[in-house]
């Protein structure tokens, strides 16, 4: 299992457009990927799950990937978080 923490820098937090880009970029991965915020953990491949967390600007989230392509998944997540302006 690989975990990485991010501090959300987008003023609107994780909202629909970047959440959709993030979720969509993970469909090809076989690993289980979760997003944790304030003690709640959801499947990062589920747009409804991600949106249900209501992650706001300044929040710290933990993303974990567990499976055969976990390192590649975390790398992809990091790239999307940066390109969508969600985190530095």
matplotlib code that plots the C-alpha trace (Angstrom):
import matplotlib.pyplot as plt

x = [0.0, 1.2, -0.2, 0.3, -1.1, -2.2, -3.3, -6.0, -5.1, -8.0, -10.3, -13.4, -11.9, -12.5, -15.5, -17.2, -14.8, -11.5, -13.1, -14.4, -10.9, -9.4, -11.9, -11.7, -8.0, -8.1, -10.4, -7.4, -5.9, -6.5, -5.5, -8.0, -7.7, -9.2, -9.6, -9.7, -10.9, -11.8, -11.9, -14.2, -12.8, -14.3, -13.5, -11.6, -12.9, -16.5, -17.4, -20.3, -18.1, -15.5, -18.2, -19.9, -16.8, -17.1, -13.4, -12.7, -9.7, -6.9, -8.0, -5.6, -6.6, -4.9, -4.9, -4.0, -3.5, -3.3, -2.6, -0.3, -0.2, -0.3, 2.9, 1.7, -1.7, -0.2, 1.9, -1.1, -3.1, -0.2, 0.0, -3.8, -3.9, -1.2, -2.6, -6.1, -4.8, -6.0, -2.7, 0.9]
y = [0.0, 3.5, 6.6, 10.3, 13.4, 16.5, 19.9, 21.3, 24.7, 25.3, 28.1, 26.0, 22.8, 19.5, 20.5, 18.8, 19.6, 18.6, 15.7, 14.4, 14.7, 12.9, 10.0, 9.7, 9.4, 6.4, 4.0, 2.1, 1.2, -2.2, -1.0, -0.1, 3.7, 5.6, 9.2, 10.0, 13.3, 13.9, 10.2, 9.3, 7.1, 6.7, 5.0, 7.6, 5.9, 7.1, 10.7, 10.5, 9.3, 12.1, 14.8, 13.4, 14.4, 18.1, 18.7, 22.5, 24.6, 24.2, 20.7, 17.8, 14.6, 11.2, 9.1, 5.4, 2.9, -0.8, -3.2, -4.2, -0.7, 1.3, 3.3, 4.3, 5.2, 7.6, 9.2, 9.7, 11.2, 13.6, 14.7, 15.4, 17.1, 19.5, 20.0, 20.7, 23.2, 21.2, 20.9, 22.0]
z = [0.0, -0.9, 0.8, 0.0, 1.7, -0.2, 1.1, -1.1, -2.5, -4.9, -3.4, -4.1, -2.7, -4.6, -6.8, -9.7, -12.6, -11.0, -9.1, -12.5, -14.0, -11.0, -11.0, -14.8, -14.8, -12.5, -14.4, -16.0, -12.6, -11.0, -7.5, -4.9, -4.4, -1.5, -0.5, 3.2, 4.7, 8.3, 9.1, 6.2, 3.5, 0.0, -3.2, -5.3, -8.5, -7.5, -8.3, -5.9, -3.1, -3.7, -3.9, -0.7, 1.4, 0.7, 0.8, 1.2, 0.5, 3.1, 4.0, 4.1, 2.4, 2.3, -0.8, -0.6, -3.4, -2.8, -5.6, -8.5, -10.0, -6.8, -7.5, -11.0, -9.6, -6.9, -9.6, -11.8, -8.9, -8.1, -11.7, -11.9, -8.5, -9.8, -13.3, -12.0, -9.5, -6.5, -4.7, -5.2]

ax = plt.figure().add_subplot(projection="3d")
ax.plot(x, y, z, "-o")
ax.set_aspect("equal")
plt.show()
